[in-house]
Amino acid sequence: MHCPSCVALIEETLVRDPRVARVTVDLDHGRASVAFDRGAISVDELCATVTGAGYTATPIASPNPTS
């Protein structure tokens, strides 16, 4: 991820999925915060979506496992 356009593409790609409630991508830290329905989509599926958009995604520990 190199620029604001990358951020917008990742956010738009993820939020298109109705199982995703909210996405915020931090360009400076290279991280995304994603609020999603854990019963409907997995972290691996979210990472695959980002990978499909041409980027690399690696899960990190969530501070709030219910979001």
DSSP file (Angstrom, degrees, kcal/mol; ACC not computed):
  #  RESIDUE AA STRUCTURE BP1 BP2  ACC     N-H-->O    O-->H-N    N-H-->O    O-->H-N    TCO  KAPPA ALPHA  PHI   PSI    X-CA   Y-CA   Z-CA
    1    1 A M              0   0    0      0, 0.0    54,-0.0     0, 0.0    29,-0.0   0.000 360.0 360.0 360.0 123.0    0.0    0.0    0.0
    2    2 A H        +     0   0    0      1,-0.2    25,-0.0    28,-0.0     3,-0.0   0.592 360.0  15.4-123.1 -15.1    1.6    3.2   -1.2
    3    3 A C  S >> S-     0   0    0      1,-0.1     4,-1.7    24,-0.0     3,-0.7  -0.943  81.1 -88.6-155.8 171.2   -0.9    6.0   -1.5
    4    4 A P  H 3> S+     0   0    0      0, 0.0     4,-2.5     0, 0.0     5,-0.2   0.802 121.2  60.9 -59.1 -29.0   -4.4    7.2   -0.7
    5    5 A S  H 3> S+     0   0    0      2,-0.2     4,-2.3     1,-0.2     5,-0.2   0.883 102.5  51.6 -65.6 -36.6   -5.8    5.5   -3.8
    6    6 A C  H <> S+     0   0    0     -3,-0.7     4,-2.4     2,-0.2     5,-0.2   0.928 109.3  50.4 -62.5 -45.0   -4.6    2.2   -2.4
    7    7 A V  H  X S+     0   0    0     -4,-1.7     4,-2.7     1,-0.2     5,-0.2   0.937 111.2  48.2 -57.3 -49.1   -6.4    2.9    0.9
    8    8 A A  H  X S+     0   0    0     -4,-2.5     4,-2.8     1,-0.2     5,-0.2   0.895 110.7  51.1 -61.7 -41.2   -9.6    3.8   -1.0
    9    9 A L  H  X S+     0   0    0     -4,-2.3     4,-2.5     2,-0.2    -1,-0.2   0.921 112.2  45.7 -64.3 -43.9   -9.4    0.7   -3.1
   10   10 A I  H  X S+     0   0    0     -4,-2.4     4,-2.4     2,-0.2     5,-0.2   0.940 115.0  47.4 -65.0 -46.6   -9.0   -1.6   -0.1
   11   11 A E  H  X S+     0   0    0     -4,-2.7     4,-2.6    -5,-0.2    -2,-0.2   0.937 115.0  45.7 -59.6 -47.3  -11.8    0.1    1.8
   12   12 A E  H  X S+     0   0    0     -4,-2.8     4,-1.1    -5,-0.2    -1,-0.2   0.888 111.8  52.0 -65.0 -39.5  -14.2    0.0   -1.1
   13   13 A T  H  < S+     0   0    0     -4,-2.5     4,-0.4    -5,-0.2     3,-0.2   0.927 115.4  40.3 -63.3 -45.5  -13.3   -3.6   -1.9
   14   14 A L  H >< S+     0   0    0     -4,-2.4     3,-1.5     1,-0.2     6,-0.2   0.914 112.4  53.0 -71.6 -42.8  -14.0   -4.8    1.7
   15   15 A V  H 3< S+     0   0    0     -4,-2.6    -1,-0.2     1,-0.3    -2,-0.2   0.672  92.8  73.9 -72.9 -14.8  -17.1   -2.7    2.4
   16   16 A R  T 3< S+     0   0    0     -4,-1.1    -1,-0.3    -3,-0.2    -2,-0.2   0.773  79.0  88.2 -64.2 -24.7  -18.8   -4.0   -0.8
   17   17 A D  S X  S-     0   0    0     -3,-1.5     3,-2.2    -4,-0.4    -3,-0.0  -0.645  78.6-143.1 -76.8 123.7  -19.3   -7.2    1.1
   18   18 A P  T 3  S+     0   0    0      0, 0.0    -1,-0.1     0, 0.0    -3,-0.1   0.659  98.5  64.7 -64.4 -13.9  -22.6   -7.0    3.0
   19   19 A R  T 3  S+     0   0    0     21,-0.1    18,-2.3    17,-0.1     2,-0.5   0.547  88.8  81.3 -82.9  -7.3  -21.0   -9.0    5.9
   20   20 A V  E <   -A   36   0A   0     -3,-2.2    16,-0.3    16,-0.2     3,-0.1  -0.886  55.2-178.3-102.6 124.0  -18.6   -6.1    6.5
   21   21 A A  E     -     0   0A   0     14,-2.5     2,-0.3    -2,-0.5    15,-0.2   0.847  65.7  -1.1 -88.2 -38.7  -20.0   -3.2    8.5
   22   22 A R  E     -A   35   0A   0     13,-1.7    13,-2.9    -8,-0.0     2,-0.4  -0.993  54.5-167.8-158.2 143.1  -17.1   -0.8    8.5
   23   23 A V  E     +A   34   0A   0     -2,-0.3     2,-0.4    11,-0.2    11,-0.2  -0.999   4.7 179.0-136.8 133.3  -13.5   -0.5    7.2
   24   24 A T  E     -A   33   0A   0      9,-2.4     9,-3.1    -2,-0.4     2,-0.5  -0.979  11.2-162.4-132.6 122.1  -10.8    2.0    8.1
   25   25 A V  E     -A   32   0A   0     -2,-0.4     2,-0.7     7,-0.2     7,-0.3  -0.897   7.1-152.2-108.0 131.7   -7.4    1.7    6.5
   26   26 A D  E  >> -A   31   0A   0      5,-3.8     5,-1.5    -2,-0.5     4,-1.4  -0.887   6.6-169.6-104.4 105.3   -4.4    3.5    8.0
   27   27 A L  T  45S+     0   0    0     -2,-0.7     3,-0.2     1,-0.2    -1,-0.2   0.898  83.7  55.5 -61.7 -43.5   -1.9    4.3    5.3
   28   28 A D  T  45S+     0   0    0      1,-0.2    -1,-0.2     2,-0.1    -2,-0.0   0.856 120.0  30.0 -61.0 -37.1    0.9    5.3    7.7
   29   29 A H  T  45S-     0   0    0     -3,-0.2    -1,-0.2     2,-0.2    -2,-0.2   0.508 102.0-126.9-101.9  -6.3    0.8    2.0    9.6
   30   30 A G  T  <5 +     0   0    0     -4,-1.4     2,-0.3     1,-0.2    -3,-0.2   0.857  66.5 125.5  65.0  36.1   -0.3   -0.2    6.8
   31   31 A R  E   < -A   26   0A   0     -5,-1.5    -5,-3.8    26,-0.1     2,-0.4  -0.908  47.1-151.7-128.8 153.8   -3.2   -1.6    8.8
   32   32 A A  E     -A   25   0A   0     -2,-0.3     2,-0.5    -7,-0.3    -7,-0.2  -0.965   5.7-152.0-122.5 142.1   -6.9   -2.0    8.4
   33   33 A S  E     -A   24   0A   0     -9,-3.1    -9,-2.4    -2,-0.4     2,-0.5  -0.968  21.2-172.7-110.3 124.1   -9.6   -2.1   11.1
   34   34 A V  E     -A   23   0A   0     -2,-0.5     2,-0.6   -11,-0.2   -11,-0.2  -0.970  17.1-159.9-126.6 124.0  -12.6   -4.1    9.9
   35   35 A A  E     +A   22   0A   0    -13,-2.9   -14,-2.5    -2,-0.5   -13,-1.7  -0.904  35.6 150.3 -98.2 124.0  -15.9   -4.5   11.7
   36   36 A F  E     -A   20   0A   0     31,-2.5     2,-1.0    -2,-0.6   -16,-0.2  -0.947  55.5 -89.9-151.4 166.4  -17.6   -7.6   10.4
   37   37 A D    >>  -     0   0    0    -18,-2.3     4,-2.0    -2,-0.3     3,-2.0  -0.725  32.7-164.8 -84.2 101.7  -20.0  -10.4   11.2
   38   38 A R  T 34 S+     0   0    0     -2,-1.0    -1,-0.2     1,-0.3     5,-0.1   0.711  87.4  58.4 -63.3 -20.7  -17.7  -13.1   12.5
   39   39 A G  T 34 S+     0   0    0      1,-0.1    -1,-0.3    -3,-0.1     3,-0.1   0.628 114.3  36.3 -80.6 -13.0  -20.5  -15.7   12.2
   40   40 A A  T <4 S+     0   0    0     -3,-2.0     2,-0.3     1,-0.3    -2,-0.2   0.688 123.7  23.2-112.5 -26.1  -20.8  -14.9    8.4
   41   41 A I     <  -     0   0    0     -4,-2.0    -1,-0.3   -22,-0.1     2,-0.2  -0.997  69.1-136.2-145.1 145.0  -17.2  -14.3    7.2
   42   42 A S     >  -     0   0    0     -2,-0.3     4,-1.9    -3,-0.1     5,-0.1  -0.558  26.1-114.8 -99.3 164.4  -13.8  -15.3    8.5
   43   43 A V  H  > S+     0   0    0      1,-0.2     4,-2.6     2,-0.2     5,-0.2   0.884 118.7  56.9 -61.5 -39.0  -10.6  -13.3    8.9
   44   44 A D  H  > S+     0   0    0      1,-0.2     4,-2.2     2,-0.2    -1,-0.2   0.886 105.5  50.2 -61.1 -38.3   -9.1  -15.6    6.2
   45   45 A E  H  > S+     0   0    0      2,-0.2     4,-1.9     1,-0.2    -1,-0.2   0.891 109.9  50.5 -66.9 -38.9  -11.9  -14.6    3.8
   46   46 A L  H  X S+     0   0    0     -4,-1.9     4,-2.0     2,-0.2    -2,-0.2   0.924 110.8  49.0 -63.2 -43.8  -11.3  -11.0    4.5
   47   47 A C  H  X S+     0   0    0     -4,-2.6     4,-2.6     1,-0.2    -2,-0.2   0.894 109.0  53.1 -62.5 -39.9   -7.6  -11.4    3.8
   48   48 A A  H  X S+     0   0    0     -4,-2.2     4,-2.4     2,-0.2    -1,-0.2   0.865 106.4  53.4 -63.5 -36.1   -8.3  -13.3    0.6
   49   49 A T  H  X S+     0   0    0     -4,-1.9     4,-0.9     2,-0.2    -1,-0.2   0.920 110.7  45.9 -63.9 -44.3  -10.5  -10.4   -0.5
   50   50 A V  H ><>S+     0   0    0     -4,-2.0     5,-1.8     1,-0.2     3,-0.6   0.913 112.5  50.7 -64.9 -42.5   -7.6   -8.0    0.0
   51   51 A T  H ><5S+     0   0    0     -4,-2.6     3,-1.8     1,-0.2    -2,-0.2   0.892 105.5  56.7 -61.7 -39.8   -5.2  -10.3   -1.7
   52   52 A G  H 3<5S+     0   0    0     -4,-2.4    -1,-0.2     1,-0.3    -2,-0.2   0.752 101.4  57.3 -62.9 -24.2   -7.6  -10.5   -4.6
   53   53 A A  T <<5S-     0   0    0     -4,-0.9    -1,-0.3    -3,-0.6    -2,-0.2   0.453 129.2 -97.2 -85.6  -1.3   -7.4   -6.7   -4.9
   54   54 A G  T < 5S+     0   0    0     -3,-1.8     2,-0.2     1,-0.4    -3,-0.2   0.624  89.0 104.4  99.6  14.6   -3.7   -7.0   -5.4
   55   55 A Y      < -     0   0    0     -5,-1.8     2,-0.4   -49,-0.0    -1,-0.4  -0.722  68.3-111.0-121.1 171.1   -2.4   -6.4   -1.8
   56   56 A T        -     0   0    0     -2,-0.2     2,-0.4    -3,-0.1    -8,-0.1  -0.869  30.2-172.8-104.4 138.0   -1.1   -8.5    1.0
   57   57 A A        +     0   0    0     -2,-0.4    -6,-0.1   -10,-0.1   -26,-0.1  -0.998   7.8 179.7-134.2 132.7   -3.1   -9.0    4.2
   58   58 A T        -     0   0    0     -2,-0.4    -2,-0.0   -11,-0.0   -14,-0.0  -0.997  30.4-120.0-130.1 125.7   -2.0  -10.7    7.4
   59   59 A P        -     0   0    0      0, 0.0     2,-0.3     0, 0.0     3,-0.0  -0.335  28.5-168.7 -65.0 145.0   -4.3  -11.0   10.4
   60   60 A I        -     0   0    0      1,-0.0     2,-0.0    -2,-0.0     0, 0.0  -0.850  37.9 -75.1-124.0 165.6   -3.3   -9.4   13.7
   61   61 A A        -     0   0    0     -2,-0.3    -1,-0.0     1,-0.1     3,-0.0  -0.330  46.8-130.8 -62.4 139.2   -4.8   -9.8   17.1
   62   62 A S        -     0   0    0      1,-0.1    -1,-0.1   -29,-0.0   -29,-0.0  -0.762   4.8-150.4 -92.9 135.4   -8.1   -8.0   17.6
   63   63 A P  S    S+     0   0    0      0, 0.0    -1,-0.1     0, 0.0    -2,-0.0   0.714  96.8  33.9 -74.2 -17.9   -8.5   -5.8   20.7
   64   64 A N    >   -     0   0    0      1,-0.1     3,-1.9    -3,-0.0     0, 0.0  -0.794  68.5-170.9-138.6  92.3  -12.2   -6.6   20.6
   65   65 A P  T 3  S+     0   0    0      0, 0.0   -27,-0.1     0, 0.0    -1,-0.1   0.512  80.8  66.6 -67.2  -2.9  -13.1  -10.1   19.3
   66   66 A T  T 3         0   0    0      1,-0.2   -28,-0.2   -29,-0.0   -31,-0.0   0.511 360.0 360.0 -94.0  -4.4  -16.8   -9.3   19.1
   67   67 A S    <         0   0    0     -3,-1.9   -31,-2.5   -30,-0.1    -1,-0.2   0.435 360.0 360.0-101.6 360.0  -16.5   -6.8   16.3
